[in-house]
Amino acid sequence: MVLLALLLIPLAAGSLLLAMRPAAATARGLALTSTLFTLAITLWLWYAWDGVAVTALSHDWVPAWGMRLVLGYNGIGLLMLVLTAVLFPFVIGTGYKQPVGDAALVNALLLYCQAALFGVFMAQNAILFYIFFELSLIPIFFLLLRWGGMHKRAITIRFFLYTLMGGLALLFSIAYATLQTPAPHSADFSALAALQLPLATQQWLFWTMFLAFAIKMPIFPFHSWQPETYTMAPTQGTMVLSAIMGKMGIYGIVVFLYPIVPLGTAYWQDFVIAISLFGALYAAVIAFRQENFKRLVAYSSMSHLGLMAAALFTWNAYGIGGGLYQTFAHGVLMVCLFYIVGLMELRVGSNNFADMGGLKTRMPRFALLFMLIVGNAISMPLTQSFPGEWLMFNGLWQLNHWMALAGVVLIILGAIYMLFAFQRVMLGPDREVAFGDADGEEHFMLVPLVAIIFLVGVFPNLVLKLVDAPVQLLLNSIPPLP
């Protein structure tokens, strides 16, 4: 019943907003209250977690298709639920500063998206997973189409077509795998994980599954939709896309590829790591060359996710655990950075570095908060990104020293372009500006995020305890590779 509440609370709140169409302040307050309720539920689930997988709801839906309504979670799923619940209040809170019209509709779309994301991370049936996976796309599609920036129609349609293509490939692979289960066929993850498909089958089935997740993250060469979409999207939409929706790809890799096509995953392991690292390096170099703050953060996100994808395919506990840990750190980081981008755009009227600079003296509190967030972005010790980077580096080192070297280069490039961004925004000759330092509302957003950065950085086991046991169980359950 608790898990069902995670679906129903945002659905009910979103529907209430659409039905009542209250004033902007009321709409944002109701949406924020809804996300705080779901946050309280997930924090309680986190506190009560005893290391045992939970199945809270199991009901036959369409047995002839192998479809059942099965909701549950293990430690990895719980991490994704916590990530979604922690970040959505900040996504909603960002709307208080953003000049978008029809707050009731905006917040309803965001709440519908949150409900679908909760469904993705709780679904224990592959078809149910696919339904929520695709449903999460619909609210974001309308959010981008109505409140996006320049060329929003063309960019939104391209984003939709990319994700639709990946979704259809995933649906095909789910249907095929389900039909290989003993009659009556089942699409439950437990039934699919019990399959022992031939190597030749797993080699091509791997790509029909992986395509959807590679597009969703995204990683090279399935990334071309991302920079333009992130730049065009309203701040709240960009936060959801980068901080949470991209994690559906990471979660899908762990839920689908390792259990269902382990031989195919092993066969393509080196190739996927190579393109992930190449894409991450490419994005890091492109980020340094950007003259637009928001595009720099977009390429930064792509670079981080490329490294995380590479770590997930190392086939060892360090790499997989580090990649999963980093999903939380990356999510918090992206909300921080895009919030700062949005604030600078409101003040300066532009995202271009040429219109910024020399603001540190006029905005000392804002500069301090920004610097602390940059410290997290470059994985300084005691920040939450440091343990994840260290674990991913160790996972790559165990597999291949040259791959680990590429990871080190990525960390160095990340430090260069993030410090470059801070310099272009905050440093330089003092400027006479008409706007002031960070206000109370902005402190209310940024200070808790910075607190999370250091809390998880000092106590990384808060997150690692969720993923350690499931990762070991996952690795132990995989049959010996040829």
C-alpha positions in Angstrom: 0.0 0.0 0.0 2.9 2.3 0.7 4.3 1.8 -2.8 0.9 2.4 -4.3 0.8 5.7 -2.5 4.0 6.8 -4.2 2.1 6.4 -7.5 -1.3 7.8 -6.4 -0.1 10.9 -4.5 1.5 12.7 -7.4 -1.2 11.4 -9.8 -4.0 12.8 -7.5 -2.2 16.1 -6.9 -1.6 16.6 -10.6 -5.2 15.8 -11.5 -6.4 18.2 -8.8 -4.3 20.9 -10.3 -5.8 20.3 -13.7 -9.3 20.2 -12.4 -9.1 23.3 -10.1 -6.6 25.4 -12.1 -5.7 27.4 -9.0 -3.6 30.6 -8.9 0.2 30.2 -9.4 1.1 30.4 -5.7 -1.5 27.8 -4.8 -0.6 25.5 -7.6 3.1 25.5 -6.7 2.3 25.1 -3.0 0.1 22.0 -3.7 2.7 20.5 -5.9 5.4 21.1 -3.4 3.3 19.6 -0.6 2.7 16.5 -2.7 6.4 16.0 -3.3 7.2 16.4 0.4 4.7 13.7 1.2 6.4 11.3 -1.3 9.8 12.4 0.1 8.7 11.4 3.6 7.5 8.0 2.4 10.7 7.2 0.6 12.9 8.4 3.5 10.9 6.1 5.8 11.5 3.2 3.3 15.2 4.1 3.3 15.4 4.2 7.1 13.5 0.8 7.4 15.5 -0.9 4.7 16.9 -4.2 6.0 18.7 -5.4 2.9 15.9 -7.7 1.7 14.1 -7.2 -1.6 10.5 -6.2 -1.1 7.4 -7.1 -3.2 4.5 -5.1 -1.9 1.9 -5.7 -4.6 1.3 -8.6 -6.9 -1.7 -8.9 -9.1 -2.5 -10.7 -12.4 -3.4 -8.1 -15.0 -3.3 -9.6 -18.5 -2.0 -13.2 -17.9 -2.2 -14.1 -21.6 0.5 -11.5 -22.3 2.6 -12.3 -19.2 1.6 -8.9 -17.8 1.2 -8.6 -14.0 0.9 -5.6 -11.7 4.0 -6.3 -9.6 5.5 -3.5 -7.5 8.6 -3.8 -5.3 12.2 -2.8 -5.0 15.6 -3.9 -3.9 18.4 -1.7 -2.8 19.1 -0.4 -6.3 15.4 0.4 -6.9 15.2 2.1 -3.5 18.1 4.3 -4.4 16.3 5.4 -7.5 13.1 6.1 -5.6 15.0 8.1 -3.0 16.8 10.1 -5.8 13.5 10.9 -7.4 11.8 11.9 -4.2 14.7 14.0 -2.9 15.1 16.0 -6.1 11.5 16.7 -7.1 10.8 19.2 -4.3 13.7 21.2 -5.6 12.4 20.9 -9.2 9.0 22.2 -8.1 10.7 24.9 -5.9 12.6 26.1 -9.0 9.3 27.1 -10.5 8.9 29.9 -7.9 11.7 31.8 -9.7 11.0 30.8 -13.3 8.7 33.1 -15.4 6.6 30.4 -17.0 2.8 30.8 -17.4 0.0 28.4 -16.3 1.7 27.1 -13.2 -1.1 24.6 -12.6 -0.4 22.9 -15.9 3.4 23.0 -15.5 3.2 21.4 -12.0 0.6 18.9 -13.1 2.9 17.7 -15.9 5.9 17.5 -13.5 3.8 15.5 -11.0 2.6 13.1 -13.7 6.2 12.6 -14.7 7.2 11.9 -11.1 4.5 9.2 -10.8 5.7 7.5 -14.0 9.3 7.6 -12.7 8.3 6.0 -9.4 6.5 3.4 -11.5 9.7 2.6 -13.5 11.8 2.1 -10.4 9.1 -0.1 -8.6 8.0 -2.2 -11.6 8.9 -5.9 -11.2 7.4 -6.9 -14.5 9.2 -6.0 -17.8 6.0 -4.9 -19.6 4.9 -2.8 -16.6 8.4 -1.3 -16.7 8.0 -0.4 -20.4 4.6 1.2 -19.8 5.9 3.5 -17.1 9.1 4.0 -19.1 7.1 5.4 -22.0 4.6 7.3 -19.9 7.3 9.3 -18.3 8.0 10.8 -21.8 4.6 12.2 -22.4 4.5 15.0 -19.7 8.1 16.1 -20.6 7.1 16.2 -24.3 4.3 18.7 -23.6 6.5 20.6 -21.2 9.1 21.1 -23.9 6.7 21.7 -26.7 4.9 24.5 -24.9 7.6 26.2 -22.7 10.7 25.4 -24.6 13.0 28.0 -26.2 14.0 28.6 -29.8 13.3 25.9 -32.3 11.3 24.0 -29.7 9.1 22.2 -32.1 11.9 20.7 -34.2 14.0 19.8 -31.2 11.1 18.3 -29.2 10.1 16.2 -32.2 13.6 14.9 -32.6 13.8 14.1 -28.9 10.5 12.3 -29.1 11.5 10.3 -32.2 14.8 9.2 -30.6 13.2 8.0 -27.4 10.3 6.4 -29.3 12.8 4.4 -31.4 14.6 3.1 -28.4 11.3 2.3 -26.7 10.0 0.3 -29.6 13.3 -1.7 -29.7 12.9 -2.4 -25.9 9.3 -3.5 -26.4 10.4 -5.9 -29.1 13.1 -7.4 -26.9 10.6 -7.8 -23.9 8.1 -9.5 -26.2 10.7 -11.9 -27.5 12.2 -12.7 -24.1 8.7 -13.2 -22.6 7.9 -15.7 -25.3 11.0 -17.7 -24.4 9.7 -18.3 -20.9 7.8 -21.5 -20.1 4.0 -21.5 -20.7 2.1 -19.7 -19.3 4.6 -17.0 -20.3 5.7 -14.4 -17.8 7.3 -11.0 -18.2 8.3 -10.8 -14.5 11.9 -10.0 -14.1 12.4 -13.1 -12.0 11.1 -15.3 -14.9 13.2 -13.4 -17.5 16.4 -13.7 -15.4 15.9 -17.5 -15.3 16.2 -17.8 -19.0 19.4 -19.3 -20.5 19.4 -18.0 -24.0 22.1 -19.1 -26.5 25.0 -16.8 -27.0 24.1 -15.9 -30.6 20.6 -14.8 -29.4 22.0 -12.8 -26.5 24.4 -11.0 -28.9 21.6 -9.3 -30.9 19.1 -9.2 -28.1 21.6 -7.1 -26.1 21.4 -4.3 -28.6 17.6 -4.2 -28.8 17.6 -3.7 -25.0 20.6 -1.5 -24.7 19.5 1.0 -27.4 16.7 2.3 -25.3 18.9 2.8 -22.3 21.8 4.3 -24.3 19.4 6.9 -25.8 17.8 7.7 -22.5 21.1 8.5 -20.7 22.4 9.4 -23.4 25.8 8.1 -24.4 27.8 8.4 -27.7 26.7 7.9 -30.5 23.1 8.1 -29.4 23.5 11.6 -27.8 22.7 14.0 -30.6 19.3 14.9 -29.2 20.7 15.9 -25.8 22.6 19.2 -26.0 19.9 21.1 -28.0 17.1 19.6 -25.9 18.7 20.5 -22.6 19.5 24.0 -23.9 16.1 24.7 -25.3 14.1 23.2 -22.3 12.8 25.3 -19.4 15.0 24.9 -16.3 12.6 22.5 -14.6 12.4 20.3 -17.7 16.2 20.2 -18.0 16.5 19.2 -14.3 14.1 16.3 -14.8 15.7 15.1 -18.0 19.3 15.3 -16.7 19.0 14.5 -13.0 16.3 11.8 -13.0 15.2 10.6 -16.4 18.7 9.8 -17.5 18.9 7.4 -14.6 16.2 5.2 -16.1 18.9 4.2 -18.6 21.4 3.2 -15.9 18.7 1.4 -13.9 17.6 -0.4 -17.1 21.1 -1.7 -17.7 21.3 -3.3 -14.3 17.7 -4.7 -14.4 17.7 -6.0 -18.0 21.2 -6.6 -19.4 23.0 -8.3 -16.5 20.2 -10.8 -15.5 18.7 -11.5 -18.9 21.6 -11.3 -21.4 24.7 -11.8 -19.4 26.6 -13.5 -22.2 25.7 -10.8 -24.6 26.7 -8.2 -22.1 30.1 -9.9 -21.7 30.5 -10.2 -25.5 29.9 -6.4 -26.1 31.6 -5.3 -22.8 34.8 -3.8 -24.2 33.0 -2.2 -27.1 30.4 -0.4 -24.9 33.1 0.7 -22.5 35.2 2.1 -25.4 32.3 4.1 -26.9 31.2 5.3 -23.5 34.7 6.6 -22.6 35.2 8.1 -26.0 31.8 9.9 -25.8 32.7 11.1 -22.3 36.0 12.5 -23.4 34.4 14.0 -26.5 31.7 15.7 -24.4 34.3 17.0 -21.9 36.3 18.6 -24.7 33.2 20.1 -26.3 32.1 21.4 -22.9 35.3 23.4 -22.5 34.7 25.1 -25.9 31.2 26.3 -25.1 30.3 30.0 -24.8 26.9 29.2 -23.4 26.7 28.3 -19.7 23.7 25.9 -20.1 25.2 24.1 -23.0 28.4 23.6 -21.0 26.4 22.0 -18.2 24.6 19.8 -20.7 27.8 18.5 -22.2 29.1 18.1 -18.6 26.2 15.9 -17.8 26.8 13.8 -20.9 30.5 13.4 -19.9 29.6 12.2 -16.4 27.0 9.7 -17.7 29.5 8.3 -20.2 31.9 7.5 -17.4 29.1 6.0 -15.3 28.0 3.8 -18.2 31.6 2.6 -18.7 31.8 1.7 -15.0 28.6 -0.3 -15.1 30.1 -2.6 -17.7 33.3 -3.4 -15.8 31.7 -6.5 -14.4 33.1 -6.0 -10.9 31.6 -4.7 -7.7 33.7 -1.5 -7.6 32.6 -0.4 -11.1 29.0 -1.3 -10.8 28.6 0.0 -7.2 30.5 3.2 -8.1 28.3 3.8 -11.1 25.1 3.3 -9.1 26.4 5.4 -6.3 27.2 8.1 -8.7 23.6 8.3 -10.0 22.7 10.0 -6.8 25.6 12.3 -6.8 25.1 13.2 -10.4 21.4 13.9 -9.9 22.0 16.3 -7.0 24.8 18.0 -9.0 22.7 18.6 -12.1 19.8 20.1 -10.1 22.4 22.5 -8.5 24.1 23.5 -11.7 20.9 24.0 -13.7 19.4 26.0 -10.9 22.4 28.3 -11.0 22.1 28.5 -14.7 18.5 29.5 -14.4 19.3 32.1 -11.7 22.0 33.7 -13.9 19.7 33.8 -16.9 17.1 35.6 -14.8 19.6 38.2 -13.6 21.6 38.7 -16.8 19.0 37.9 -19.4 21.3 35.4 -21.2 23.2 32.2 -20.8 26.2 33.4 -22.7 29.5 33.8 -20.8 30.1 37.0 -22.6 27.3 38.7 -20.7 28.6 37.5 -17.3 31.7 37.9 -15.3 32.9 40.2 -12.5 30.0 39.3 -10.2 31.8 37.8 -7.2 32.1 41.1 -5.4 28.5 42.0 -5.9 27.3 38.4 -5.2 29.6 37.0 -2.5 27.1 34.5 -0.9 26.0 33.3 -4.3 29.7 32.9 -5.4 30.5 30.9 -2.3 27.6 28.5 -2.9 28.5 28.2 -6.5 32.1 27.4 -5.6 31.0 24.7 -3.2 28.9 23.1 -6.0 31.9 23.4 -8.4 34.0 21.5 -5.8 31.4 18.7 -5.9 31.5 18.7 -9.7 35.3 18.3 -9.8 35.1 15.5 -7.1 36.9 17.2 -4.3 37.3 15.0 -1.1 34.4 15.2 1.3 32.0 16.0 -1.5 29.5 13.3 -2.6 31.1 12.9 -6.0 34.5 11.8 -4.7 33.6 8.3 -3.4 31.8 7.5 -6.7 34.7 8.7 -8.9 37.1 6.7 -6.8 35.0 3.5 -7.0 34.5 3.9 -10.7 38.3 4.4 -11.2 39.0 1.3 -9.2 36.5 -0.7 -11.3 38.1 0.4 -14.5 41.6 -0.2 -13.1 40.7 -3.8 -12.3 39.5 -4.4 -15.8 42.0 -2.4 -17.9 44.7 0.1 -16.8 44.3 2.2 -20.0 40.6 2.5 -19.4 41.3 3.7 -15.9 43.7 6.3 -17.4 40.9 7.6 -19.6 38.8 8.0 -16.4 41.6 10.1 -14.8 41.7 12.3 -17.9 38.0 12.8 -17.6 38.3 13.9 -14.0 41.0 16.4 -15.0 39.0 17.7 -18.0 36.0 18.1 -15.7 38.0 20.2 -13.3 39.2 22.4 -16.1 35.8 23.2 -17.7 34.0 23.6 -14.4 36.6 26.0 -13.0 36.6 27.7 -16.4 32.8 28.2 -16.0 33.1 29.6 -12.5 35.8 32.0 -13.8 33.7 33.2 -16.7 30.6 33.7 -14.5 32.0 35.1 -11.2 35.6 36.4 -11.7 37.1 39.3 -13.6 36.8 43.1 -13.1 34.1 44.2 -10.8 30.9 45.2 -12.7 28.1 47.6 -11.8 25.0 45.5 -11.8 21.3 46.2 -11.0 20.7 42.9 -9.2 21.6 41.8 -5.8 23.1 38.8 -4.0 21.3 35.5 -3.4 18.0 36.1 -1.6 16.3 34.0 1.0 14.4 31.9 -1.5 17.6 31.0 -3.3 19.3 30.1 -0.1 16.4 27.9 0.8 17.0 26.0 -2.5 20.8 25.9 -2.6 21.8 25.5 1.1 20.0 22.1 1.5 21.5 20.9 -1.7 25.0 21.8 -0.6 24.2 20.1 2.8 23.3 16.9 0.9 26.5 17.2 -1.1 28.7 17.2 2.1 26.5 14.8 4.1 26.7 12.1 1.5 30.4 12.9 0.8 31.3 12.5 4.5 29.0 9.5 5.0 28.9 7.7 1.6 27.6 4.5 3.3 24.2 6.2 3.4 24.0 5.4 -0.3 26.5 2.5 -0.6 24.6 0.3 1.9 21.7 0.3 -0.6 23.7 -1.0 -3.5 26.5 -3.1 -2.1 24.4 -6.2 -1.3 22.3 -6.1 -4.5 25.4 -5.7 -6.6 27.1 -8.7 -5.0 23.9 -10.7 -5.4 23.7 -9.7 -9.1 27.3 -10.7 -9.8 26.9 -14.0 -7.9 23.7 -14.9 -9.8 25.3 -14.5 -13.2 26.3 -17.9 -14.7 30.0 -18.5 -15.4 31.0 -16.8 -18.7 32.7 -18.9 -21.4 
